[in-house]
Amino acid sequence: MTAYRQRAMAIASLLLREGPSKASVVRDSLSEPGAWRILHDNVYGWFEKIDGGIYYLSPRGMKEPGEWSAGVCGGCAGLEIAEEPPAGRS
């Protein structure tokens, strides 16, 4: 697994726990200076821009990171992807 994928998985895990978030909050929460670029470039199709710089997981992002995390992502161990977004989020 690449370091880039690990970083994207850490972002996916944070968004799953915290819900839709600004890129700057993701950057600060994870000490990940490249958070905006990862969210914006969306290489794996895991993220979607909700509004005004706020990002959340796409339907693909709700599924794939959990498949990859099965013991291979040190920063994302235990990542559980929900079938549906948390209540009140679409």
C-alpha positions as CSV (number, residue, x, y, z in Angstrom):
1,M,0.0,0.0,0.0
2,T,1.3,3.4,-0.9
3,A,1.8,6.2,1.6
4,Y,-0.7,8.3,-0.4
5,R,-3.4,5.6,0.0
6,Q,-2.7,5.5,3.8
7,R,-3.1,9.2,4.0
8,A,-6.3,9.1,2.1
9,M,-7.6,6.3,4.3
10,A,-6.7,8.3,7.4
11,I,-8.8,11.2,6.0
12,A,-11.7,8.8,5.2
13,S,-11.6,7.5,8.7
14,L,-11.7,11.0,10.2
15,L,-14.6,12.0,8.0
16,L,-16.5,8.9,9.0
17,R,-16.0,9.6,12.7
18,E,-16.5,13.4,12.5
19,G,-18.9,13.9,9.6
20,P,-18.6,16.5,6.9
21,S,-15.6,18.7,7.6
22,K,-13.7,21.6,6.1
23,A,-10.3,20.6,4.6
24,S,-8.6,22.9,7.1
25,V,-10.2,21.0,10.0
26,V,-9.1,17.7,8.4
27,R,-5.5,19.1,8.0
28,D,-5.3,20.3,11.6
29,S,-6.9,17.2,13.1
30,L,-4.5,14.8,11.3
31,S,-1.5,17.1,11.1
32,E,-1.7,16.4,7.3
33,P,-0.6,19.4,5.3
34,G,-1.7,17.7,2.1
35,A,-5.3,17.1,3.2
36,W,-6.8,19.7,0.9
37,R,-5.0,18.3,-2.1
38,I,-6.0,14.8,-1.3
39,L,-9.6,15.8,-0.9
40,H,-9.6,18.0,-4.0
41,D,-7.8,15.6,-6.3
42,N,-10.0,12.7,-5.1
43,V,-7.8,10.2,-6.8
44,Y,-9.7,7.2,-5.5
45,G,-13.2,8.7,-5.8
46,W,-13.7,8.5,-2.0
47,F,-14.6,12.1,-1.3
48,E,-17.1,14.6,-2.4
49,K,-17.3,18.4,-1.9
50,I,-20.6,19.1,-0.1
51,D,-20.4,22.9,0.0
52,G,-18.0,25.8,0.5
53,G,-14.9,23.6,1.1
54,I,-16.7,21.0,3.2
55,Y,-16.0,17.4,2.3
56,Y,-17.5,14.1,3.1
57,L,-17.3,10.5,1.9
58,S,-18.8,9.6,-1.5
59,P,-20.7,6.3,-1.8
60,R,-17.5,4.7,-3.0
61,G,-15.7,6.2,-0.1
62,M,-18.2,4.6,2.3
63,K,-17.2,1.2,1.0
64,E,-13.6,0.9,-0.3
65,P,-11.5,2.2,2.6
66,G,-13.0,-0.4,4.8
67,E,-12.0,-3.1,2.4
68,W,-8.4,-1.8,2.3
69,S,-8.1,-1.3,6.1
70,A,-8.3,-5.0,7.0
71,G,-5.1,-4.8,9.0
72,V,-3.0,-3.1,6.4
73,C,-3.4,0.6,7.3
74,G,-1.5,1.3,10.5
75,G,-3.2,4.7,10.9
76,C,-6.7,3.4,10.1
77,A,-6.8,0.1,11.9
78,G,-10.4,-0.6,12.9
79,L,-11.9,1.6,10.2
80,E,-15.5,0.6,10.0
81,I,-17.4,1.9,7.0
82,A,-21.2,2.4,7.5
83,E,-23.7,1.2,5.0
84,E,-25.5,4.6,5.3
85,P,-24.2,8.0,6.3
86,P,-24.6,8.9,10.0
87,A,-28.1,10.2,10.8
88,G,-28.8,13.7,9.5
89,R,-26.1,13.4,6.8
90,S,-26.7,12.7,3.2
